[in-house]
Amino acid sequence: MTIALEEFYSNVQQYIESVLKGENLVIAQKDQPAIRMEPIEHEINQPRPYGLAKGKIFIADDFDDPLPDYILDEFEGK
């Protein structure tokens, strides 16, 4: 449903209740869509699918190698 911003202001509670029941709402300002309201409970209660970060994470081959002496010295305050 698309409504004007002024209409939303005059019936805020009614439109929020509609959104909470599952309806999507678009609020227009000067006849242009400006805000989209939709319920979020379906996003919160569902687990995220596996693989969303596939190809975006890189772990170097030497990740778990011992640290060089100059870095260990810094940790030890030398």
mmCIF file of the N, C-alpha and C atoms, coordinates in Angstrom:
data_MODEL
# 
_entry.id   MODEL 
# 
loop_
_atom_site.group_PDB 
_atom_site.id 
_atom_site.type_symbol 
_atom_site.label_atom_id 
_atom_site.label_alt_id 
_atom_site.label_comp_id 
_atom_site.label_asym_id 
_atom_site.label_entity_id 
_atom_site.label_seq_id 
_atom_site.pdbx_PDB_ins_code 
_atom_site.Cartn_x 
_atom_site.Cartn_y 
_atom_site.Cartn_z 
_atom_site.occupancy 
_atom_site.B_iso_or_equiv 
_atom_site.pdbx_formal_charge 
_atom_site.auth_seq_id 
_atom_site.auth_comp_id 
_atom_site.auth_asym_id 
_atom_site.auth_atom_id 
_atom_site.pdbx_PDB_model_num 
ATOM 1   N N  . MET A 1 1  ? 0.849  -1.163  0.000  1.00 0.00 ? 1  MET A N  1 
ATOM 2   C CA . MET A 1 1  ? 0.000  0.000   0.000  1.00 0.00 ? 1  MET A CA 1 
ATOM 3   C C  . MET A 1 1  ? 0.904  1.238   0.000  1.00 0.00 ? 1  MET A C  1 
ATOM 4   N N  . THR A 1 2  ? 0.552  2.228   -0.784 1.00 0.00 ? 2  THR A N  1 
ATOM 5   C CA . THR A 1 2  ? 1.293  3.493   -0.831 1.00 0.00 ? 2  THR A CA 1 
ATOM 6   C C  . THR A 1 2  ? 0.386  4.614   -0.342 1.00 0.00 ? 2  THR A C  1 
ATOM 7   N N  . ILE A 1 3  ? 0.920  5.417   0.568  1.00 0.00 ? 3  ILE A N  1 
ATOM 8   C CA . ILE A 1 3  ? 0.153  6.539   1.110  1.00 0.00 ? 3  ILE A CA 1 
ATOM 9   C C  . ILE A 1 3  ? 1.034  7.784   1.144  1.00 0.00 ? 3  ILE A C  1 
ATOM 10  N N  . ALA A 1 4  ? 0.391  8.934   1.260  1.00 0.00 ? 4  ALA A N  1 
ATOM 11  C CA . ALA A 1 4  ? 1.117  10.196  1.387  1.00 0.00 ? 4  ALA A CA 1 
ATOM 12  C C  . ALA A 1 4  ? 1.609  10.355  2.826  1.00 0.00 ? 4  ALA A C  1 
ATOM 13  N N  . LEU A 1 5  ? 2.685  11.082  2.979  1.00 0.00 ? 5  LEU A N  1 
ATOM 14  C CA . LEU A 1 5  ? 3.271  11.310  4.295  1.00 0.00 ? 5  LEU A CA 1 
ATOM 15  C C  . LEU A 1 5  ? 2.257  11.938  5.247  1.00 0.00 ? 5  LEU A C  1 
ATOM 16  N N  . GLU A 1 6  ? 1.483  12.884  4.764  1.00 0.00 ? 6  GLU A N  1 
ATOM 17  C CA . GLU A 1 6  ? 0.475  13.547  5.592  1.00 0.00 ? 6  GLU A CA 1 
ATOM 18  C C  . GLU A 1 6  ? -0.567 12.551  6.099  1.00 0.00 ? 6  GLU A C  1 
ATOM 19  N N  . GLU A 1 7  ? -0.960 11.605  5.232  1.00 0.00 ? 7  GLU A N  1 
ATOM 20  C CA . GLU A 1 7  ? -1.914 10.573  5.624  1.00 0.00 ? 7  GLU A CA 1 
ATOM 21  C C  . GLU A 1 7  ? -1.318 9.687   6.719  1.00 0.00 ? 7  GLU A C  1 
ATOM 22  N N  . PHE A 1 8  ? -0.041 9.353   6.591  1.00 0.00 ? 8  PHE A N  1 
ATOM 23  C CA . PHE A 1 8  ? 0.620  8.550   7.611  1.00 0.00 ? 8  PHE A CA 1 
ATOM 24  C C  . PHE A 1 8  ? 0.615  9.271   8.950  1.00 0.00 ? 8  PHE A C  1 
ATOM 25  N N  . TYR A 1 9  ? 0.951  10.568  8.946  1.00 0.00 ? 9  TYR A N  1 
ATOM 26  C CA . TYR A 1 9  ? 0.974  11.343  10.187 1.00 0.00 ? 9  TYR A CA 1 
ATOM 27  C C  . TYR A 1 9  ? -0.393 11.361  10.862 1.00 0.00 ? 9  TYR A C  1 
ATOM 28  N N  . SER A 1 10 ? -1.446 11.425  10.081 1.00 0.00 ? 10 SER A N  1 
ATOM 29  C CA . SER A 1 10 ? -2.779 11.542  10.675 1.00 0.00 ? 10 SER A CA 1 
ATOM 30  C C  . SER A 1 10 ? -3.309 10.206  11.210 1.00 0.00 ? 10 SER A C  1 
ATOM 31  N N  . ASN A 1 11 ? -2.720 9.079   10.788 1.00 0.00 ? 11 ASN A N  1 
ATOM 32  C CA . ASN A 1 11 ? -3.189 7.763   11.235 1.00 0.00 ? 11 ASN A CA 1 
ATOM 33  C C  . ASN A 1 11 ? -2.019 6.825   11.553 1.00 0.00 ? 11 ASN A C  1 
ATOM 34  N N  . VAL A 1 12 ? -1.029 7.330   12.266 1.00 0.00 ? 12 VAL A N  1 
ATOM 35  C CA . VAL A 1 12 ? 0.187  6.569   12.538 1.00 0.00 ? 12 VAL A CA 1 
ATOM 36  C C  . VAL A 1 12 ? -0.119 5.210   13.145 1.00 0.00 ? 12 VAL A C  1 
ATOM 37  N N  . GLN A 1 13 ? -0.913 5.169   14.192 1.00 0.00 ? 13 GLN A N  1 
ATOM 38  C CA . GLN A 1 13 ? -1.194 3.917   14.894 1.00 0.00 ? 13 GLN A CA 1 
ATOM 39  C C  . GLN A 1 13 ? -1.839 2.891   13.961 1.00 0.00 ? 13 GLN A C  1 
ATOM 40  N N  . GLN A 1 14 ? -2.777 3.313   13.157 1.00 0.00 ? 14 GLN A N  1 
ATOM 41  C CA . GLN A 1 14 ? -3.467 2.410   12.231 1.00 0.00 ? 14 GLN A CA 1 
ATOM 42  C C  . GLN A 1 14 ? -2.489 1.776   11.247 1.00 0.00 ? 14 GLN A C  1 
ATOM 43  N N  . TYR A 1 15 ? -1.583 2.585   10.694 1.00 0.00 ? 15 TYR A N  1 
ATOM 44  C CA . TYR A 1 15 ? -0.641 2.060   9.707  1.00 0.00 ? 15 TYR A CA 1 
ATOM 45  C C  . TYR A 1 15 ? 0.419  1.171   10.344 1.00 0.00 ? 15 TYR A C  1 
ATOM 46  N N  . ILE A 1 16 ? 0.851  1.501   11.539 1.00 0.00 ? 16 ILE A N  1 
ATOM 47  C CA . ILE A 1 16 ? 1.812  0.635   12.235 1.00 0.00 ? 16 ILE A CA 1 
ATOM 48  C C  . ILE A 1 16 ? 1.176  -0.717  12.527 1.00 0.00 ? 16 ILE A C  1 
ATOM 49  N N  . GLU A 1 17 ? -0.066 -0.729  12.945 1.00 0.00 ? 17 GLU A N  1 
ATOM 50  C CA . GLU A 1 17 ? -0.754 -1.990  13.189 1.00 0.00 ? 17 GLU A CA 1 
ATOM 51  C C  . GLU A 1 17 ? -0.868 -2.805  11.904 1.00 0.00 ? 17 GLU A C  1 
ATOM 52  N N  . SER A 1 18 ? -1.121 -2.167  10.778 1.00 0.00 ? 18 SER A N  1 
ATOM 53  C CA . SER A 1 18 ? -1.195 -2.871  9.497  1.00 0.00 ? 18 SER A CA 1 
ATOM 54  C C  . SER A 1 18 ? 0.137  -3.518  9.152  1.00 0.00 ? 18 SER A C  1 
ATOM 55  N N  . VAL A 1 19 ? 1.220  -2.784  9.384  1.00 0.00 ? 19 VAL A N  1 
ATOM 56  C CA . VAL A 1 19 ? 2.552  -3.322  9.097  1.00 0.00 ? 19 VAL A CA 1 
ATOM 57  C C  . VAL A 1 19 ? 2.844  -4.501  10.016 1.00 0.00 ? 19 VAL A C  1 
ATOM 58  N N  . LEU A 1 20 ? 2.497  -4.386  11.279 1.00 0.00 ? 20 LEU A N  1 
ATOM 59  C CA . LEU A 1 20 ? 2.740  -5.476  12.222 1.00 0.00 ? 20 LEU A CA 1 
ATOM 60  C C  . LEU A 1 20 ? 1.944  -6.722  11.872 1.00 0.00 ? 20 LEU A C  1 
ATOM 61  N N  . LYS A 1 21 ? 0.843  -6.567  11.150 1.00 0.00 ? 21 LYS A N  1 
ATOM 62  C CA . LYS A 1 21 ? 0.043  -7.707  10.707 1.00 0.00 ? 21 LYS A CA 1 
ATOM 63  C C  . LYS A 1 21 ? 0.592  -8.326  9.426  1.00 0.00 ? 21 LYS A C  1 
ATOM 64  N N  . GLY A 1 22 ? 1.642  -7.705  8.855  1.00 0.00 ? 22 GLY A N  1 
ATOM 65  C CA . GLY A 1 22 ? 2.276  -8.297  7.690  1.00 0.00 ? 22 GLY A CA 1 
ATOM 66  C C  . GLY A 1 22 ? 2.202  -7.500  6.409  1.00 0.00 ? 22 GLY A C  1 
ATOM 67  N N  . GLU A 1 23 ? 1.533  -6.363  6.427  1.00 0.00 ? 23 GLU A N  1 
ATOM 68  C CA . GLU A 1 23 ? 1.390  -5.572  5.207  1.00 0.00 ? 23 GLU A CA 1 
ATOM 69  C C  . GLU A 1 23 ? 2.605  -4.662  5.004  1.00 0.00 ? 23 GLU A C  1 
ATOM 70  N N  . ASN A 1 24 ? 3.059  -4.543  3.773  1.00 0.00 ? 24 ASN A N  1 
ATOM 71  C CA . ASN A 1 24 ? 4.133  -3.607  3.441  1.00 0.00 ? 24 ASN A CA 1 
ATOM 72  C C  . ASN A 1 24 ? 3.522  -2.243  3.162  1.00 0.00 ? 24 ASN A C  1 
ATOM 73  N N  . LEU A 1 25 ? 4.221  -1.201  3.577  1.00 0.00 ? 25 LEU A N  1 
ATOM 74  C CA . LEU A 1 25 ? 3.712  0.156   3.439  1.00 0.00 ? 25 LEU A CA 1 
ATOM 75  C C  . LEU A 1 25 ? 4.782  1.036   2.820  1.00 0.00 ? 25 LEU A C  1 
ATOM 76  N N  . VAL A 1 26 ? 4.416  1.804   1.811  1.00 0.00 ? 26 VAL A N  1 
ATOM 77  C CA . VAL A 1 26 ? 5.316  2.772   1.203  1.00 0.00 ? 26 VAL A CA 1 
ATOM 78  C C  . VAL A 1 26 ? 4.737  4.148   1.475  1.00 0.00 ? 26 VAL A C  1 
ATOM 79  N N  . ILE A 1 27 ? 5.568  5.024   2.015  1.00 0.00 ? 27 ILE A N  1 
ATOM 80  C CA . ILE A 1 27 ? 5.147  6.391   2.316  1.00 0.00 ? 27 ILE A CA 1 
ATOM 81  C C  . ILE A 1 27 ? 5.778  7.308   1.279  1.00 0.00 ? 27 ILE A C  1 
ATOM 82  N N  . ALA A 1 28 ? 4.929  8.089   0.628  1.00 0.00 ? 28 ALA A N  1 
ATOM 83  C CA . ALA A 1 28 ? 5.397  8.975   -0.436 1.00 0.00 ? 28 ALA A CA 1 
ATOM 84  C C  . ALA A 1 28 ? 5.446  10.408  0.064  1.00 0.00 ? 28 ALA A C  1 
ATOM 85  N N  . GLN A 1 29 ? 6.455  11.119  -0.399 1.00 0.00 ? 29 GLN A N  1 
ATOM 86  C CA . GLN A 1 29 ? 6.582  12.542  -0.093 1.00 0.00 ? 29 GLN A CA 1 
ATOM 87  C C  . GLN A 1 29 ? 6.669  13.272  -1.424 1.00 0.00 ? 29 GLN A C  1 
ATOM 88  N N  . LYS A 1 30 ? 5.776  14.204  -1.649 1.00 0.00 ? 30 LYS A N  1 
ATOM 89  C CA . LYS A 1 30 ? 5.694  14.936  -2.923 1.00 0.00 ? 30 LYS A CA 1 
ATOM 90  C C  . LYS A 1 30 ? 5.559  13.962  -4.090 1.00 0.00 ? 30 LYS A C  1 
ATOM 91  N N  . ASP A 1 31 ? 4.672  12.967  -3.913 1.00 0.00 ? 31 ASP A N  1 
ATOM 92  C CA . ASP A 1 31 ? 4.364  11.959  -4.937 1.00 0.00 ? 31 ASP A CA 1 
ATOM 93  C C  . ASP A 1 31 ? 5.540  11.071  -5.317 1.00 0.00 ? 31 ASP A C  1 
ATOM 94  N N  . GLN A 1 32 ? 6.585  11.039  -4.504 1.00 0.00 ? 32 GLN A N  1 
ATOM 95  C CA . GLN A 1 32 ? 7.731  10.172  -4.747 1.00 0.00 ? 32 GLN A CA 1 
ATOM 96  C C  . GLN A 1 32 ? 7.881  9.217   -3.570 1.00 0.00 ? 32 GLN A C  1 
ATOM 97  N N  . PRO A 1 33 ? 8.020  7.906   -3.821 1.00 0.00 ? 33 PRO A N  1 
ATOM 98  C CA . PRO A 1 33 ? 8.238  6.975   -2.704 1.00 0.00 ? 33 PRO A CA 1 
ATOM 99  C C  . PRO A 1 33 ? 9.473  7.386   -1.900 1.00 0.00 ? 33 PRO A C  1 
ATOM 100 N N  . ALA A 1 34 ? 9.308  7.460   -0.580 1.00 0.00 ? 34 ALA A N  1 
ATOM 101 C CA . ALA A 1 34 ? 10.401 7.922   0.266  1.00 0.00 ? 34 ALA A CA 1 
ATOM 102 C C  . ALA A 1 34 ? 10.775 6.918   1.348  1.00 0.00 ? 34 ALA A C  1 
ATOM 103 N N  . ILE A 1 35 ? 9.800  6.208   1.882  1.00 0.00 ? 35 ILE A N  1 
ATOM 104 C CA . ILE A 1 35 ? 10.035 5.313   3.010  1.00 0.00 ? 35 ILE A CA 1 
ATOM 105 C C  . ILE A 1 35 ? 9.281  4.016   2.776  1.00 0.00 ? 35 ILE A C  1 
ATOM 106 N N  . ARG A 1 36 ? 9.932  2.891   3.076  1.00 0.00 ? 36 ARG A N  1 
ATOM 107 C CA . ARG A 1 36 ? 9.245  1.602   2.999  1.00 0.00 ? 36 ARG A CA 1 
ATOM 108 C C  . ARG A 1 36 ? 9.234  0.999   4.396  1.00 0.00 ? 36 ARG A C  1 
ATOM 109 N N  . MET A 1 37 ? 8.064  0.606   4.847  1.00 0.00 ? 37 MET A N  1 
ATOM 110 C CA . MET A 1 37 ? 7.925  -0.051  6.141  1.00 0.00 ? 37 MET A CA 1 
ATOM 111 C C  . MET A 1 37 ? 7.436  -1.469  5.892  1.00 0.00 ? 37 MET A C  1 
ATOM 112 N N  . GLU A 1 38 ? 8.076  -2.417  6.557  1.00 0.00 ? 38 GLU A N  1 
ATOM 113 C CA . GLU A 1 38 ? 7.658  -3.814  6.460  1.00 0.00 ? 38 GLU A CA 1 
ATOM 114 C C  . GLU A 1 38 ? 7.987  -4.503  7.767  1.00 0.00 ? 38 GLU A C  1 
ATOM 115 N N  . PRO A 1 39 ? 7.250  -5.544  8.113  1.00 0.00 ? 39 PRO A N  1 
ATOM 116 C CA . PRO A 1 39 ? 7.551  -6.248  9.358  1.00 0.00 ? 39 PRO A CA 1 
ATOM 117 C C  . PRO A 1 39 ? 8.909  -6.934  9.263  1.00 0.00 ? 39 PRO A C  1 
ATOM 118 N N  . ILE A 1 40 ? 9.617  -7.005  10.386 1.00 0.00 ? 40 ILE A N  1 
ATOM 119 C CA . ILE A 1 40 ? 10.944 -7.612  10.368 1.00 0.00 ? 40 ILE A CA 1 
ATOM 120 C C  . ILE A 1 40 ? 11.006 -8.944  11.088 1.00 0.00 ? 40 ILE A C  1 
ATOM 121 N N  . GLU A 1 41 ? 9.927  -9.390  11.686 1.00 0.00 ? 41 GLU A N  1 
ATOM 122 C CA . GLU A 1 41 ? 9.980  -10.611 12.478 1.00 0.00 ? 41 GLU A CA 1 
ATOM 123 C C  . GLU A 1 41 ? 10.436 -11.813 11.671 1.00 0.00 ? 41 GLU A C  1 
ATOM 124 N N  . HIS A 1 42 ? 10.118 -11.884 10.388 1.00 0.00 ? 42 HIS A N  1 
ATOM 125 C CA . HIS A 1 42 ? 10.538 -13.023 9.584  1.00 0.00 ? 42 HIS A CA 1 
ATOM 126 C C  . HIS A 1 42 ? 12.049 -13.039 9.392  1.00 0.00 ? 42 HIS A C  1 
ATOM 127 N N  . GLU A 1 43 ? 12.679 -11.894 9.382  1.00 0.00 ? 43 GLU A N  1 
ATOM 128 C CA . GLU A 1 43 ? 14.126 -11.830 9.236  1.00 0.00 ? 43 GLU A CA 1 
ATOM 129 C C  . GLU A 1 43 ? 14.837 -12.192 10.529 1.00 0.00 ? 43 GLU A C  1 
ATOM 130 N N  . ILE A 1 44 ? 14.269 -11.834 11.643 1.00 0.00 ? 44 ILE A N  1 
ATOM 131 C CA . ILE A 1 44 ? 14.900 -12.057 12.935 1.00 0.00 ? 44 ILE A CA 1 
ATOM 132 C C  . ILE A 1 44 ? 14.838 -13.533 13.328 1.00 0.00 ? 44 ILE A C  1 
ATOM 133 N N  . ASN A 1 45 ? 13.727 -14.190 13.063 1.00 0.00 ? 45 ASN A N  1 
ATOM 134 C CA . ASN A 1 45 ? 13.518 -15.547 13.536 1.00 0.00 ? 45 ASN A CA 1 
ATOM 135 C C  . ASN A 1 45 ? 14.122 -16.622 12.639 1.00 0.00 ? 45 ASN A C  1 
ATOM 136 N N  . GLN A 1 46 ? 14.564 -16.283 11.458 1.00 0.00 ? 46 GLN A N  1 
ATOM 137 C CA . GLN A 1 46 ? 15.126 -17.283 10.567 1.00 0.00 ? 46 GLN A CA 1 
ATOM 138 C C  . GLN A 1 46 ? 16.649 -17.237 10.609 1.00 0.00 ? 46 GLN A C  1 
ATOM 139 N N  . PRO A 1 47 ? 17.276 -18.416 10.647 1.00 0.00 ? 47 PRO A N  1 
ATOM 140 C CA . PRO A 1 47 ? 18.744 -18.417 10.632 1.00 0.00 ? 47 PRO A CA 1 
ATOM 141 C C  . PRO A 1 47 ? 19.269 -17.934 9.284  1.00 0.00 ? 47 PRO A C  1 
ATOM 142 N N  . ARG A 1 48 ? 20.435 -17.337 9.309  1.00 0.00 ? 48 ARG A N  1 
ATOM 143 C CA . ARG A 1 48 ? 21.052 -16.889 8.066  1.00 0.00 ? 48 ARG A CA 1 
ATOM 144 C C  . ARG A 1 48 ? 21.522 -18.097 7.272  1.00 0.00 ? 48 ARG A C  1 
ATOM 145 N N  . PRO A 1 49 ? 21.375 -18.048 5.967  1.00 0.00 ? 49 PRO A N  1 
ATOM 146 C CA . PRO A 1 49 ? 21.834 -19.186 5.165  1.00 0.00 ? 49 PRO A CA 1 
ATOM 147 C C  . PRO A 1 49 ? 23.361 -19.255 5.144  1.00 0.00 ? 49 PRO A C  1 
ATOM 148 N N  . TYR A 1 50 ? 23.879 -20.473 5.024  1.00 0.00 ? 50 TYR A N  1 
ATOM 149 C CA . TYR A 1 50 ? 25.316 -20.678 4.946  1.00 0.00 ? 50 TYR A CA 1 
ATOM 150 C C  . TYR A 1 50 ? 25.837 -20.164 3.607  1.00 0.00 ? 50 TYR A C  1 
ATOM 151 N N  . GLY A 1 51 ? 27.074 -19.692 3.603  1.00 0.00 ? 51 GLY A N  1 
ATOM 152 C CA . GLY A 1 51 ? 27.730 -19.314 2.366  1.00 0.00 ? 51 GLY A CA 1 
ATOM 153 C C  . GLY A 1 51 ? 27.582 -17.857 1.974  1.00 0.00 ? 51 GLY A C  1 
ATOM 154 N N  . LEU A 1 52 ? 27.023 -17.004 2.822  1.00 0.00 ? 52 LEU A N  1 
ATOM 155 C CA . LEU A 1 52 ? 26.836 -15.599 2.463  1.00 0.00 ? 52 LEU A CA 1 
ATOM 156 C C  . LEU A 1 52 ? 28.160 -14.880 2.225  1.00 0.00 ? 52 LEU A C  1 
ATOM 157 N N  . ALA A 1 53 ? 29.227 -15.298 2.891  1.00 0.00 ? 53 ALA A N  1 
ATOM 158 C CA . ALA A 1 53 ? 30.527 -14.632 2.755  1.00 0.00 ? 53 ALA A CA 1 
ATOM 159 C C  . ALA A 1 53 ? 31.502 -15.442 1.911  1.00 0.00 ? 53 ALA A C  1 
ATOM 160 N N  . LYS A 1 54 ? 30.977 -16.417 1.168  1.00 0.00 ? 54 LYS A N  1 
ATOM 161 C CA . LYS A 1 54 ? 31.847 -17.267 0.367  1.00 0.00 ? 54 LYS A CA 1 
ATOM 162 C C  . LYS A 1 54 ? 32.647 -16.423 -0.626 1.00 0.00 ? 54 LYS A C  1 
ATOM 163 N N  . GLY A 1 55 ? 33.959 -16.617 -0.622 1.00 0.00 ? 55 GLY A N  1 
ATOM 164 C CA . GLY A 1 55 ? 34.833 -15.880 -1.527 1.00 0.00 ? 55 GLY A CA 1 
ATOM 165 C C  . GLY A 1 55 ? 35.216 -14.495 -1.041 1.00 0.00 ? 55 GLY A C  1 
ATOM 166 N N  . LYS A 1 56 ? 34.711 -14.078 0.123  1.00 0.00 ? 56 LYS A N  1 
ATOM 167 C CA . LYS A 1 56 ? 35.005 -12.742 0.639  1.00 0.00 ? 56 LYS A CA 1 
ATOM 168 C C  . LYS A 1 56 ? 35.992 -12.764 1.802  1.00 0.00 ? 56 LYS A C  1 
ATOM 169 N N  . ILE A 1 57 ? 36.279 -13.938 2.328  1.00 0.00 ? 57 ILE A N  1 
ATOM 170 C CA . ILE A 1 57 ? 37.174 -14.063 3.478  1.00 0.00 ? 57 ILE A CA 1 
ATOM 171 C C  . ILE A 1 57 ? 38.436 -14.785 3.035  1.00 0.00 ? 57 ILE A C  1 
ATOM 172 N N  . PHE A 1 58 ? 39.583 -14.230 3.411  1.00 0.00 ? 58 PHE A N  1 
ATOM 173 C CA . PHE A 1 58 ? 40.863 -14.816 3.050  1.00 0.00 ? 58 PHE A CA 1 
ATOM 174 C C  . PHE A 1 58 ? 41.698 -14.982 4.307  1.00 0.00 ? 58 PHE A C  1 
ATOM 175 N N  . ILE A 1 59 ? 42.213 -16.172 4.513  1.00 0.00 ? 59 ILE A N  1 
ATOM 176 C CA . ILE A 1 59 ? 43.123 -16.436 5.632  1.00 0.00 ? 59 ILE A CA 1 
ATOM 177 C C  . ILE A 1 59 ? 44.454 -16.850 5.033  1.00 0.00 ? 59 ILE A C  1 
ATOM 178 N N  . ALA A 1 60 ? 45.488 -16.103 5.359  1.00 0.00 ? 60 ALA A N  1 
ATOM 179 C CA . ALA A 1 60 ? 46.819 -16.364 4.810  1.00 0.00 ? 60 ALA A CA 1 
ATOM 180 C C  . ALA A 1 60 ? 47.330 -17.731 5.246  1.00 0.00 ? 60 ALA A C  1 
ATOM 181 N N  . ASP A 1 61 ? 48.145 -18.338 4.406  1.00 0.00 ? 61 ASP A N  1 
ATOM 182 C CA . ASP A 1 61 ? 48.711 -19.653 4.711  1.00 0.00 ? 61 ASP A CA 1 
ATOM 183 C C  . ASP A 1 61 ? 49.571 -19.633 5.969  1.00 0.00 ? 61 ASP A C  1 
ATOM 184 N N  . ASP A 1 62 ? 50.197 -18.480 6.261  1.00 0.00 ? 62 ASP A N  1 
ATOM 185 C CA . ASP A 1 62 ? 51.068 -18.394 7.433  1.00 0.00 ? 62 ASP A CA 1 
ATOM 186 C C  . ASP A 1 62 ? 50.348 -17.808 8.655  1.00 0.00 ? 62 ASP A C  1 
ATOM 187 N N  . PHE A 1 63 ? 49.026 -17.867 8.664  1.00 0.00 ? 63 PHE A N  1 
ATOM 188 C CA . PHE A 1 63 ? 48.230 -17.272 9.733  1.00 0.00 ? 63 PHE A CA 1 
ATOM 189 C C  . PHE A 1 63 ? 48.658 -17.748 11.123 1.00 0.00 ? 63 PHE A C  1 
ATOM 190 N N  . ASP A 1 64 ? 48.889 -19.034 11.263 1.00 0.00 ? 64 ASP A N  1 
ATOM 191 C CA . ASP A 1 64 ? 49.210 -19.561 12.591 1.00 0.00 ? 64 ASP A CA 1 
ATOM 192 C C  . ASP A 1 64 ? 50.702 -19.840 12.792 1.00 0.00 ? 64 ASP A C  1 
ATOM 193 N N  . ASP A 1 65 ? 51.542 -19.287 11.943 1.00 0.00 ? 65 ASP A N  1 
ATOM 194 C CA . ASP A 1 65 ? 52.994 -19.406 12.132 1.00 0.00 ? 65 ASP A CA 1 
ATOM 195 C C  . ASP A 1 65 ? 53.422 -18.559 13.329 1.00 0.00 ? 65 ASP A C  1 
ATOM 196 N N  . PRO A 1 66 ? 54.532 -18.908 13.968 1.00 0.00 ? 66 PRO A N  1 
ATOM 197 C CA . PRO A 1 66 ? 55.013 -18.093 15.088 1.00 0.00 ? 66 PRO A CA 1 
ATOM 198 C C  . PRO A 1 66 ? 55.300 -16.649 14.638 1.00 0.00 ? 66 PRO A C  1 
ATOM 199 N N  . LEU A 1 67 ? 55.085 -15.717 15.538 1.00 0.00 ? 67 LEU A N  1 
ATOM 200 C CA . LEU A 1 67 ? 55.346 -14.313 15.234 1.00 0.00 ? 67 LEU A CA 1 
ATOM 201 C C  . LEU A 1 67 ? 56.843 -14.055 15.147 1.00 0.00 ? 67 LEU A C  1 
ATOM 202 N N  . PRO A 1 68 ? 57.233 -13.094 14.327 1.00 0.00 ? 68 PRO A N  1 
ATOM 203 C CA . PRO A 1 68 ? 58.656 -12.739 14.245 1.00 0.00 ? 68 PRO A CA 1 
ATOM 204 C C  . PRO A 1 68 ? 59.145 -12.157 15.580 1.00 0.00 ? 68 PRO A C  1 
ATOM 205 N N  . ASP A 1 69 ? 60.441 -12.260 15.823 1.00 0.00 ? 69 ASP A N  1 
ATOM 206 C CA . ASP A 1 69 ? 61.013 -11.804 17.087 1.00 0.00 ? 69 ASP A CA 1 
ATOM 207 C C  . ASP A 1 69 ? 60.742 -10.328 17.357 1.00 0.00 ? 69 ASP A C  1 
ATOM 208 N N  . TYR A 1 70 ? 60.788 -9.480  16.310 1.00 0.00 ? 70 TYR A N  1 
ATOM 209 C CA . TYR A 1 70 ? 60.592 -8.040  16.553 1.00 0.00 ? 70 TYR A CA 1 
ATOM 210 C C  . TYR A 1 70 ? 59.169 -7.739  17.041 1.00 0.00 ? 70 TYR A C  1 
ATOM 211 N N  . ILE A 1 71 ? 58.201 -8.516  16.638 1.00 0.00 ? 71 ILE A N  1 
ATOM 212 C CA . ILE A 1 71 ? 56.833 -8.308  17.131 1.00 0.00 ? 71 ILE A CA 1 
ATOM 213 C C  . ILE A 1 71 ? 56.714 -8.848  18.548 1.00 0.00 ? 71 ILE A C  1 
ATOM 214 N N  . LEU A 1 72 ? 57.276 -9.990  18.816 1.00 0.00 ? 72 LEU A N  1 
ATOM 215 C CA . LEU A 1 72 ? 57.257 -10.535 20.191 1.00 0.00 ? 72 LEU A CA 1 
ATOM 216 C C  . LEU A 1 72 ? 57.945 -9.589  21.159 1.00 0.00 ? 72 LEU A C  1 
ATOM 217 N N  . ASP A 1 73 ? 59.030 -8.962  20.717 1.00 0.00 ? 73 ASP A N  1 
ATOM 218 C CA . ASP A 1 73 ? 59.721 -7.983  21.565 1.00 0.00 ? 73 ASP A CA 1 
ATOM 219 C C  . ASP A 1 73 ? 58.819 -6.812  21.912 1.00 0.00 ? 73 ASP A C  1 
ATOM 220 N N  . GLU A 1 74 ? 58.016 -6.361  20.964 1.00 0.00 ? 74 GLU A N  1 
ATOM 221 C CA . GLU A 1 74 ? 57.089 -5.245  21.208 1.00 0.00 ? 74 GLU A CA 1 
ATOM 222 C C  . GLU A 1 74 ? 56.049 -5.644  22.269 1.00 0.00 ? 74 GLU A C  1 
ATOM 223 N N  . PHE A 1 75 ? 55.531 -6.857  22.185 1.00 0.00 ? 75 PHE A N  1 
ATOM 224 C CA . PHE A 1 75 ? 54.577 -7.322  23.162 1.00 0.00 ? 75 PHE A CA 1 
ATOM 225 C C  . PHE A 1 75 ? 55.182 -7.393  24.550 1.00 0.00 ? 75 PHE A C  1 
ATOM 226 N N  . GLU A 1 76 ? 56.443 -7.745  24.610 1.00 0.00 ? 76 GLU A N  1 
ATOM 227 C CA . GLU A 1 76 ? 57.131 -7.898  25.885 1.00 0.00 ? 76 GLU A CA 1 
ATOM 228 C C  . GLU A 1 76 ? 57.752 -6.593  26.382 1.00 0.00 ? 76 GLU A C  1 
ATOM 229 N N  . GLY A 1 77 ? 57.613 -5.524  25.620 1.00 0.00 ? 77 GLY A N  1 
ATOM 230 C CA . GLY A 1 77 ? 58.125 -4.224  26.034 1.00 0.00 ? 77 GLY A CA 1 
ATOM 231 C C  . GLY A 1 77 ? 59.621 -4.078  25.905 1.00 0.00 ? 77 GLY A C  1 
ATOM 232 N N  . LYS A 1 78 ? 60.246 -4.822  25.011 1.00 0.00 ? 78 LYS A N  1 
ATOM 233 C CA . LYS A 1 78 ? 61.697 -4.749  24.846 1.00 0.00 ? 78 LYS A CA 1 
ATOM 234 C C  . LYS A 1 78 ? 62.071 -3.698  23.841 1.00 0.00 ? 78 LYS A C  1 
# 
